[in-house]
Amino acid sequence: MSKIDISDAGSAIGVFDSGVGGLTVVKEIFKVLPNEKVIYFGDTGRYPYGTRSPERVRSLALENSKMLLDFDVKLIIVACNTASSVALDYLVDALPIPVVGVVKPGAYAAARTTRNGKIGIIGTTATIESKSYERELTSLNPQIECVERACPLFVAIAEEGWTVGPIARMISETYLADLRLSGIDTLILGCTHYPLLRSVISETVGQNVRLVDSAEATVKEVQRLLENSDALRPVDKAPVHRFIVSDAEERFRVVGERFLERPIDMVQRMIIGESL
């Protein structure tokens, strides 16, 4: 990643995802980097990415990134596990500013957290099938053993707000009950929706299993990068954030407020290719 020029410090952080899940990354930015401005793009009109070919995901990711560049962002976070898995290296080569995905920071945090070298990974079907977390983990330590589970319904119940109660517990037990006997001591929440289900996931796998939130790990990496580049936004006035989607802006606002636990004043609808 290239060093950010200090003259760009006042610019915003760009974040994109295929939908609303990347707002867990934004929530973490608000907590860890409260002075930073955020431009968020949720590609709700072309959601989901997980069913698309790697070539198409790379094309969509590049289009999203170029749109964010029009807002003069200083750094882009790919807050989508699918896009991070198949398009991150492509974006790093194609864009003039640093790009951070959610997979590498999450894997690195898990590798540092594990005590016995056995790590669980949960994510959408596309993320699990990509083996992206497993590749990152074994590149850090070939002795790490991975146990992976696809948990696609977690996305739907997170967006519906069913994060506690019998439905959440039943689905969590169905997906994860066997992980209690697998010997893992660390579990990567490999989808940006999953932090909303943290309590029920922890209850299912057992309190001795440490959960690694890829959103938290990603924002720590962004903080480190900005600090090392002297590119933290100066403390002058409260940042004004911007939320943009490619469709269904009212649903995004309603669900997004649940994810962020704060109001969203306005959501702008913009099709890629339209003027700003």
QUIWOTA-V700553 format. One record per residue. RES is the residue in one letter. PSI is psi as a letter, one per 40 degrees, with the letter a starting at -180 (* if undefined). OMEGA is omega in radians with two decimals (NA if undefined). NEAR is the number of other ideal C-beta (glycine too) atoms within 8 Angstrom. Layout:
((RES/PSI/OMEGA/NEAR) (RES/PSI/OMEGA/NEAR))
This chain:
((M/h/-3.13/6) (S/i/3.10/5) (K/h/3.10/5) (I/h/3.10/15) (D/h/-3.07/6) (I/d/3.13/8) (S/e/3.14/4) (D/e/-2.99/9) (A/d/-3.11/12) (G/e/-3.13/5) (S/i/-3.08/9) (A/i/2.93/13) (I/h/3.07/15) (G/h/3.14/15) (V/h/3.01/15) (F/i/3.10/18) (D/i/3.09/17) (S/e/-3.12/15) (G/b/-3.02/11) (V/e/-3.00/12) (G/d/-3.13/15) (G/e/3.10/16) (L/e/3.02/14) (T/d/3.03/15) (V/d/3.11/16) (V/d/3.11/14) (K/d/3.12/12) (E/d/3.05/13) (I/d/3.14/14) (F/d/-3.10/11) (K/d/-3.01/6) (V/d/-3.08/9) (L/g/-2.97/12) (P/e/-3.14/7) (N/e/-3.08/8) (E/h/2.99/12) (K/i/3.13/11) (V/h/2.92/14) (I/h/-3.08/14) (Y/h/3.03/14) (F/h/3.04/14) (G/h/-3.04/18) (D/f/-3.04/16) (T/d/3.12/14) (G/e/-3.12/9) (R/e/3.08/8) (Y/i/-0.04/9) (P/i/3.08/8) (Y/d/-3.00/14) (G/d/-3.13/10) (T/e/-3.05/5) (R/i/3.12/8) (S/i/3.07/5) (P/d/-3.14/7) (E/d/3.14/6) (R/d/3.11/8) (V/d/3.11/14) (R/d/3.13/11) (S/d/3.12/8) (L/d/-3.12/14) (A/d/3.12/15) (L/d/3.09/12) (E/d/3.13/9) (N/d/-3.11/12) (S/d/3.13/15) (K/d/3.06/8) (M/d/3.12/11) (L/d/3.10/13) (L/d/3.10/12) (D/e/3.09/7) (F/e/3.07/11) (D/f/3.11/7) (V/i/-3.10/13) (K/e/-3.08/11) (L/i/3.12/15) (I/h/3.02/16) (I/h/3.04/16) (V/g/-3.03/15) (A/f/-3.10/15) (C/h/-3.08/15) (N/d/3.12/16) (T/d/-3.14/15) (A/d/3.09/17) (S/d/-3.09/14) (S/d/-2.98/12) (V/e/-3.00/11) (A/e/-2.99/14) (L/d/-3.12/14) (D/d/3.09/6) (Y/d/-3.13/10) (L/d/3.12/14) (V/d/3.13/9) (D/d/-2.99/6) (A/d/-2.99/7) (L/i/-3.08/10) (P/e/-3.13/3) (I/i/3.13/11) (P/i/3.11/9) (V/h/-3.13/14) (V/h/3.06/13) (G/i/-3.11/12) (V/e/-3.04/17) (V/d/-3.07/15) (K/d/3.11/11) (P/d/3.12/14) (G/d/3.12/17) (A/d/-3.13/13) (Y/d/3.13/11) (A/d/3.13/13) (A/d/3.13/14) (A/d/3.09/12) (R/d/-3.05/6) (T/d/-3.02/9) (T/i/3.10/13) (R/d/-3.09/6) (N/e/3.07/6) (G/e/3.13/9) (K/h/-2.98/13) (I/h/3.02/17) (G/i/3.12/16) (I/h/3.04/14) (I/i/-3.11/18) (G/a/3.05/14) (T/i/-3.14/13) (T/d/-3.11/8) (A/d/-3.13/12) (T/d/-3.14/16) (I/d/-3.13/14) (E/d/3.14/7) (S/d/-3.12/9) (K/f/-3.04/8) (S/d/3.12/12) (Y/d/3.14/17) (E/d/3.12/10) (R/d/-3.14/8) (E/d/-3.11/12) (L/d/-3.10/14) (T/d/3.03/10) (S/d/3.09/6) (L/d/-3.13/9) (N/h/-3.10/8) (P/e/-3.13/5) (Q/e/-3.13/5) (I/h/3.07/13) (E/h/-3.08/7) (C/h/3.03/11) (V/h/-3.00/11) (E/i/3.07/12) (R/h/2.99/11) (A/h/-3.10/11) (C/g/-3.00/13) (P/d/-3.10/8) (L/e/3.09/8) (F/d/-3.14/15) (V/d/-3.09/11) (A/d/-3.08/8) (I/d/3.05/13) (A/d/-3.13/14) (E/d/3.09/9) (E/e/-3.12/6) (G/e/-3.12/6) (W/g/-3.04/9) (T/e/3.04/10) (V/i/3.10/6) (G/a/-2.98/6) (P/d/-3.13/5) (I/d/3.13/8) (A/d/-3.13/13) (R/d/-3.13/11) (M/d/-3.14/8) (I/d/3.12/12) (S/d/3.09/14) (E/d/-3.13/9) (T/d/-3.12/7) (Y/d/-2.79/11) (L/e/-3.05/14) (A/d/-3.09/8) (D/e/3.12/6) (L/d/3.10/14) (R/d/-3.11/9) (L/e/-3.02/5) (S/e/-3.13/9) (G/e/3.11/6) (I/i/3.03/12) (D/e/-3.13/11) (T/i/-3.13/15) (L/h/3.09/15) (I/h/3.00/15) (L/g/-2.95/14) (G/f/3.04/14) (C/h/-3.04/15) (T/e/3.01/16) (H/d/-2.90/12) (Y/d/3.08/16) (P/d/3.10/11) (L/d/-3.12/9) (L/e/-3.02/14) (R/d/-3.05/11) (S/d/-3.10/8) (V/d/3.07/12) (I/d/3.12/15) (S/d/3.11/11) (E/d/-3.09/8) (T/d/-3.05/13) (V/e/3.11/12) (G/i/-3.04/7) (Q/e/3.11/4) (N/e/3.11/4) (V/h/-3.13/13) (R/h/3.14/8) (L/h/3.09/10) (V/h/3.13/14) (D/h/-3.11/13) (S/d/3.09/17) (A/d/3.12/14) (E/d/-3.11/11) (A/d/-3.13/14) (T/d/-3.12/17) (V/d/3.03/13) (K/d/3.09/11) (E/d/3.09/11) (V/d/3.11/14) (Q/d/3.13/10) (R/d/-3.11/8) (L/d/-3.14/14) (L/d/3.12/13) (E/d/-3.12/8) (N/d/-3.12/7) (S/e/-3.08/9) (D/f/-3.03/8) (A/e/3.03/12) (L/i/-3.13/10) (R/h/3.11/10) (P/i/3.10/7) (V/g/3.09/4) (D/d/3.07/3) (K/i/-3.07/3) (A/h/-3.14/3) (P/i/3.06/11) (V/h/-3.08/5) (H/i/-3.10/9) (R/h/-3.13/11) (F/h/-3.06/13) (I/i/3.08/12) (V/i/3.09/16) (S/e/3.07/13) (D/i/2.97/7) (A/f/-3.05/8) (E/d/-3.12/10) (E/d/3.08/7) (R/d/3.09/8) (F/d/-3.12/15) (R/d/-3.11/11) (V/d/-3.13/8) (V/d/-3.12/10) (G/d/3.10/14) (E/d/3.08/11) (R/d/3.14/8) (F/d/-3.06/12) (L/d/-3.05/11) (E/f/3.08/6) (R/i/-3.12/6) (P/i/2.96/4) (I/h/-3.02/10) (D/d/-3.07/3) (M/i/3.02/5) (V/h/-3.13/12) (Q/h/3.05/9) (R/h/-3.13/9) (M/h/3.05/10) (I/h/3.10/7) (I/h/-3.13/9) (G/e/3.06/3) (E/i/3.09/6) (S/i/-3.14/2) (L/*/NA/5))
